[in-house]
Amino acid sequence: MNQEEIMRRAEILKVMAHPHRLMILNGLHKSRCKVGDIQKKIGLSQSGLSQHLSKMRDIGIIIGERSGKEICYRISDDFALEILKISFRDC
């Protein structure tokens, strides 16, 4: 594994290390989710949720797909997905 890949994985781990982001990702791991559904499950304000989604989207952990006026998110990074599987294996 080269230095660039190590740095990318370190950045992913850094972004994932926030409790709200882990809750969001755990929910997305189970199924794709619309922003409104995520907001109801996590209980964050719209602006707070947007900030978390933006950080994860910016480094490529998640991707949003527009359907009309709504955006449905899914996990798009295999490394992040493996970390989630390990983290929530016994839950």
C-alpha positions as CSV (number, residue, x, y, z in Angstrom):
1,M,0.0,0.0,0.0
2,N,1.4,3.4,-1.0
3,Q,1.6,6.6,1.1
4,E,-1.3,8.2,-0.8
5,E,-3.6,5.3,0.0
6,I,-2.6,5.3,3.6
7,M,-3.3,9.1,3.8
8,R,-6.7,8.5,2.2
9,R,-7.6,5.8,4.6
10,A,-6.5,7.9,7.6
11,E,-8.7,10.8,6.4
12,I,-11.7,8.4,6.1
13,L,-11.1,7.1,9.6
14,K,-10.9,10.6,10.9
15,V,-14.2,11.6,9.3
16,M,-15.9,8.4,10.5
17,A,-14.7,8.9,14.1
18,H,-17.7,11.2,14.9
19,P,-20.7,9.6,16.7
20,H,-23.3,11.2,14.5
21,R,-21.5,10.2,11.4
22,L,-21.2,6.7,12.6
23,M,-24.9,6.6,13.3
24,I,-25.6,8.0,9.8
25,L,-23.3,5.4,8.2
26,N,-24.7,2.6,10.2
27,G,-28.2,3.5,9.0
28,L,-27.0,3.8,5.4
29,H,-25.2,0.4,5.7
30,K,-28.6,-1.2,6.3
31,S,-30.3,0.6,3.4
32,R,-30.2,3.7,1.2
33,C,-31.8,6.7,2.9
34,K,-33.4,10.0,2.1
35,V,-32.2,13.0,4.0
36,G,-35.6,13.4,5.8
37,D,-35.5,9.8,7.0
38,I,-31.9,10.2,8.2
39,Q,-32.9,13.4,10.1
40,K,-35.8,11.7,11.8
41,K,-33.7,8.7,12.9
42,I,-30.7,10.6,14.1
43,G,-32.6,13.7,15.5
44,L,-30.2,16.3,14.1
45,S,-31.2,19.7,12.8
46,Q,-31.2,20.0,9.0
47,S,-28.1,22.2,9.0
48,G,-26.2,19.8,11.3
49,L,-27.1,16.8,9.2
50,S,-26.1,18.7,6.0
51,Q,-22.7,19.5,7.5
52,H,-22.1,15.8,8.4
53,L,-23.3,14.6,5.0
54,S,-21.1,17.2,3.3
55,K,-17.9,16.1,5.1
56,M,-18.6,12.4,4.2
57,R,-19.5,13.3,0.6
58,D,-16.4,15.5,0.1
59,I,-14.0,12.6,0.8
60,G,-16.1,10.0,-1.1
61,I,-17.5,7.9,1.7
62,I,-21.1,8.5,0.6
63,I,-22.8,9.5,-2.7
64,G,-26.1,11.2,-3.1
65,E,-28.5,10.4,-5.9
66,R,-31.2,12.8,-6.8
67,S,-34.7,11.6,-7.3
68,G,-36.9,14.6,-8.0
69,K,-36.5,17.0,-5.1
70,E,-35.1,14.4,-2.8
71,I,-31.6,13.0,-2.5
72,C,-31.1,9.4,-1.5
73,Y,-27.6,8.6,0.0
74,R,-25.6,5.4,-0.1
75,I,-22.2,4.3,1.0
76,S,-19.8,4.5,-1.9
77,D,-16.4,3.6,-0.4
78,D,-15.5,-0.1,0.1
79,F,-12.9,0.7,2.9
80,A,-15.5,2.6,4.9
81,L,-18.0,-0.2,4.4
82,E,-15.6,-2.8,5.7
83,I,-14.9,-0.6,8.8
84,L,-18.6,-0.4,9.4
85,K,-19.1,-4.1,9.1
86,I,-16.3,-4.7,11.7
87,S,-17.5,-1.9,14.0
88,F,-21.1,-3.1,14.1
89,R,-20.5,-6.8,13.8
90,D,-21.9,-7.6,17.2
91,C,-24.7,-5.1,17.3
